[in-house]
């Protein structure tokens, strides 16, 4: 991860270069099927001299037309001649084609350009009437010269149209990326092309009749940066934000005059004591890069004042990138200089002494960006942004959380319309659910006896919607909560609450049970359960399922017989009698189901069901009948499940209540991977981070530096095993700052993200000690002003209560809460019961949290942060006087220390004690660092 182009010697002369551009880094992406740009009749041929040039990245080697100025008429008349067509051939070569006379043509195919695919290159083609030559240039260098002795003629009819990305016939579509398309009515010289291919070109440049930068980044129009103002129309092609990775240079400033790449960098910068600061906080997952301020004398450039160029000139420099380079020992090539900062020009000032102050802020593509951004044009409701694999109901059991809310757009007499995060098809399990309370959600289904639900979405007003009939019902089993009502007139099972314990997925927890000792003479006991909150008229319990068993006192004998009865609230409102039930002796009992749609009452399975009583009393009477002799035993009730059914269209009041619903809930998959364009839903936190950067911050699709290493520790390890403790379930329905959520993702999934000095996105995380290796070893002779300290007791956290698996319907509630502790550190630092404890809410991370740390610190959230803050760590701060080492380092790098003039508090520094650089300060001729112990 260390910086490149560091000096080879410990002592060097140094100059800083400030490279300015007036261009964006966006481009247009063409799919090779039907994407192009059109202009209509904007040029009249013929052009006996011309230059066509552009930046191109071809996605593969398909034959395609890039630039076509031609007639749409099939006539052979001279006025309908082809003016110029430039075509990329499958071999990486190029074809220039034009016509003269009555349809005669010149076709020139190159044989030595050999442009590679899948990387950016600049192509320029000229036709010079002075010597009747066509010249082909690759990246500013002449690659091939061909004879073009016949002058283009005609091409001056009203049917002449310009296309980029296709030919006039509507075929030969280009597959790839394009930027900075220029058309000149002069044959540019080799020197001009070499200079201007990666330099800003002024709109008034001689012979420039069309210049489309293709860097708008949005919309369906491309502006003409020549003086002709011929706007093009984008058809099909998509914008690739920050996809153009080449540099278009405008001008350069420096601490002292220098010449690099034959370009003058003017030594006008006055404040040579500026400092570039960079820091990361591995305890919070955040990073920060300081901004810089340039004070420059007002020099003359291109025949005018610098301050006039910077603002209100022919080009705009505000919010455009500035690259800062360290030039060592008068290096003459920019490629061999070291890039130490990337920022954007955000503010300008000019004082009475003609000193220009330029504020340059570090590269932050998330600034002033919020998401979600797409909303229904009529209802003004946002389409939610959703990531994760969710736990939809199987239509038999209710879902126990694991869903995401979908906003209700409209409720009519016949239909519920919800706004969905993406398009869905059959079998995506994206049907909606209703929250019945007690942490459970029931799926909408067509009929009580069927499992049909609505899944396919449609598009309405620019968003994905799902229509679900109001005549559907919701249905599903749930484990109810124990009743708090005690009539004090009956005998309850002991430890009654155990019968209502749930597993983490909402099932009956058979590891606990309620119980009562029953003698051979028999006995009667009760248990009482909550039911449902009755919001809609038809809110019923269709049946109950009991997991029940018995253990005989003497260890052998018959299964035990019981008479079962069910009551609403007390033992006088009888709902169901079920005599002659037999309970088995299995270790975790067996399931017994009791339906409430038969005699004697069926009052829990009807609209008039005692208003669906909020309590259900269950009576167990030990019995004896043929084949089941009563014996002394322990009755065990492992759990209760009730089958809820709700209808929504029974009464007018029901329909009004339905219209008041703000959200229903969905278990379909979240968004898919934007970097592959495939259908794989994102289920891990680091994938969601990458997708947010692409989808909303405009980051390119190439994996960030450090992603592969983090992928193995957070997604799927080298042996192919999924790291399930780093999975995500996250939804966002209202706009929030993108930066806030990127920070939250980084913290919850254990990494730091930052933009390095070269502008590349990097991901950093702490490896387990056995995997650590050092970028450099720093000895005492490399350093000065060494200070060794510790993180301090206040920064140590030895116990965490971690809440995760966020509730979809109730704010600030979680399905899981685990207290994890580092007992060694708690004893070591004499922490009391209330000391050094953190309460942490994870809204995105749905991994399993252990109670103690795993030996592999990357196994889960707690283990990762216990490794970082579960003990006191050593901190080393120093200046690095050996420039050959110091200029290699950036935050996130791992170093060791040796031959140090100080001890590490009684322990020697060694090659097995690793430190991560968490702060750097870079100024002219000086580097200072802060390094934190990590292993």
ABEGO torsion letter per residue (X at the ends): XBBBGBBABABBBBBBBBBBBABBABBBBBAGAABBBBAEBABBOBBABBBBBBBBBBBEABBBBABBBBBABABABAAABBABBBBBBAAGBBBBBBBBEAGBBBBBBBAAAGBBBGBBBBBBBBBBAAAGBBBBBBGGBBABBBBBABBBBEGABAABBBBBGBBAAGBGBBBEBBBGBBBBABBBBAAAAAAAAABBBBAABBGBABBBAGAAGBEABBBBABAAGBBBBBBGBBBBBGABABBBBABBBBABBBBBGGBBBBBABABAABBBBBBBBAAAGBBBBBBBBBBBBBBBBGGBBAAAAABGBABBABGBBBBBBBBBGGBABAAABBBABBBBBABBBBBAAGBBBBBBBBBBAABGBBOBABBBAAAGBBBBBBBEBBBBBAGABBBBEGBBBBBBABBBAABBBBBBABBBBBGAGABBBBBAEGGBBBBBBABAABABBBABBBBBGGBBBBBBBAABBBBEBBBBBBBABBAGABBBBBGAAAAABBBAAGBBBAABBBBBBBBAAEEBBBBBBBBBBBABABBBBABBBBBBBBBBAAGBEBBBBBBBBBBBGBAABBABBBBGBBBBABAAEBBBBBBAABOAAGAAABAABGGGBABBBBBBBBBBBBGBBBBBBBBBBAEBBBBBBBBAAABAAAAAAAAABABBBBABBBBBBAAAGBABBBABAAAAAAAAAAAAAGBBABBBBGAAAAAAAAABBAAGBBBAAABBBBBBABBBBAAAAAAAAAAAAGBBBBBBAAGBBBBBBBBBAAABBBABBBBAAABBGBBBBBAEAAABBABBBBBBGBBAABBGBBABBBBBBBAAAAAAAGBBAABGBBBBBBAABABBBBABBBABAAABAAAAAAAAAABBBBBBBBBBABAAAAAABBBGBBBBBBGBABBBGGBBBBAABBBBBABBBBBBGBBBBBBBBAX
